[in-house]
Amino acid sequence: MAVCTTPLIFCDLLTGDPMNFDYTDKVKNMQARLIAFMDEHIYPAESVYHAEVEANRAAGNAWQPTKIMEELKAKARAGNQ
């Protein structure tokens, strides 16, 4: 078993080499797509969502699915191709 000689860095127990915790390019791409989707679609729709929930509550059914949420789900699924 190798010994890690670098203090305060996680090392591979077998080789003693410092471990690499960097995100892969695939993960970085997914993060960028998620942030863009949130900025473009989710955050602007928050007030619509809250208004629909309040209208559902006033109508006596707070647990009815909101139209905006269903639209956002469809957009999210369409972008996942």
C-alpha distance (Angstrom), angle and dihedral (degrees) to the residues before:
residue distance angle dihedral
M1 . . .
A2 3.80 . .
V3 3.78 123.1 .
C4 3.77 122.9 -128.7
T5 3.78 107.7 -127.4
T6 3.79 97.4 -177.8
P7 3.82 112.1 90.1
L8 3.81 119.9 -132.8
I9 3.80 93.8 10.5
F10 3.78 124.1 108.0
C11 3.77 110.9 -120.0
D12 3.76 135.6 -165.4
L13 3.80 106.1 -100.4
L14 3.78 93.0 -142.0
T15 3.79 101.2 46.0
G16 3.80 103.8 19.7
D17 3.80 89.5 -131.0
P18 3.81 118.3 140.8
M19 3.80 111.3 -98.8
N20 3.78 120.3 -118.1
F21 3.81 113.2 -131.7
D22 3.80 96.1 172.2
Y23 3.79 116.6 131.3
T24 3.77 116.1 -106.9
D25 3.80 120.0 -116.0
K26 3.81 88.3 -107.0
V27 3.82 91.4 56.8
K28 3.80 92.4 44.8
N29 3.81 89.2 52.5
M30 3.82 91.2 49.4
Q31 3.81 90.7 49.3
A32 3.79 91.7 51.2
R33 3.82 91.7 48.7
L34 3.80 91.7 48.2
I35 3.80 93.4 49.4
A36 3.80 91.1 48.3
F37 3.82 91.4 49.2
M38 3.80 91.6 48.8
D39 3.81 92.0 49.0
E40 3.80 94.9 44.6
H41 3.80 101.9 39.8
I42 3.81 117.4 5.8
Y43 3.80 104.6 47.5
P44 3.82 94.3 45.6
A45 3.84 89.9 50.2
E46 3.81 96.4 53.4
S47 3.80 94.9 92.7
V48 3.82 91.1 47.8
Y49 3.80 90.0 50.7
H50 3.81 93.0 50.7
A51 3.81 91.4 47.0
E52 3.81 91.2 51.4
V53 3.81 92.2 48.5
E54 3.80 90.3 49.8
A55 3.82 90.9 49.2
N56 3.81 89.9 49.8
R57 3.81 90.3 50.7
A58 3.78 91.1 49.4
A59 3.81 88.3 51.7
G60 3.81 89.9 51.8
N61 3.80 98.5 -107.1
A62 3.78 112.0 91.6
W63 3.80 92.2 164.6
Q64 3.80 97.0 60.7
P65 3.83 110.9 118.9
T66 3.78 113.0 -103.8
K67 3.79 121.4 -121.7
I68 3.79 92.9 -131.9
M69 3.81 91.9 54.6
E70 3.80 91.4 52.1
E71 3.82 90.2 49.1
L72 3.81 91.3 49.5
K73 3.80 91.7 49.2
A74 3.80 90.0 53.9
K75 3.82 91.4 49.1
A76 3.79 91.6 48.6
R77 3.79 92.4 50.0
A78 3.81 91.9 46.7
G79 3.80 90.3 53.8
N80 3.79 92.2 51.5
Q81 3.79 95.7 75.0
